[in-house]
């Protein structure tokens, strides 16, 4: 009878330890409420927020670059002046 009592007690201790470990692990991976992302985008300190911009593909290497950074030759967009020169020569 004593053996059964010790076995039951041992099983209960093991189950309690497993539950405690599982609770601690789930708490570790949860994001704290103050660290959750807000609904409005905000810039990291020292970084400006940029609006979305259309992207164009380089006619030479097919790399996508923002329209404001693309080199335009005729109707073709390029990622750099070097690629524009390679394409026209």
N, C-alpha and C positions, 0 to 999 in steps of 0.2 A: 504494500500500500504506500509506503514511504517513497519508493522508487517512482511510482506513478505521480505522486505529488511533486517531486523534484523535476520530473520530466515536463509536467504541465507548467510549472513555474519557469523553467528554462525556456520553453517555447514562448511564453508570454513576454519574457525579458527580450528575447531575440526579435519578436514582432514589434515591441515598443521601440527598440533601437533602430530597426529598419524604418519605421514610420518617422522617427525623429530625423534620421539621415535624409530621407526623401523630402521632408519639409524644409530642412536646411538647404538642400540642393535646389529646390524650386525657388526659395527666397533669393538665392545667390544669382539666379538667371533672370529674375524679374527686374524690369526697368523701374527705378524710383519715379513717383509721380512728377516730381519737379524736373526730371530729365526727359520726360516724354516730349516728342516733337509737337509743336503747336500747329494749329490749323493754318496760320499765316507764315509764309517763309520769312526767315530773318537771317541776316548775314552774320557770319562768325566775326568776332571782334577783329577789326582791321581789314575786313574784306567787304567789298561793295557787292550789292545784289545787282545782277545783270538781267535784263529782260531777255526772254526767249528770242532767238534770231533764226532766220532761215539759213539752212545749210545748203551748200552746192558742192558738187563732185568735181575734182580736178580732172580735166580732160586727158591728162598724161598718166597719172597714177591712181585715179579714182578715190583719192583720199577726200573725205568730207571736211570742209572748212566753213566757218561763218562767212556770210556774204560780205561783211565789212572787212574781212581779212583776205578775201580772194583777190587774185590778180586777174583783171578782165582784159582779154585780147580779142577784139571782134565780138563775137557772141559766146566765146568759150571762157570758162572760168578755170583758173589754175591755183594750186596751193602756194606757189612761189614764182618769182620772176624767172628763176632758173628753169623751172618746168615749162613756163611760157616760151622761153627762148629755145629750149630743146624741141618743143612741138612745132615751132615756126621755121626751124632750120632744117 
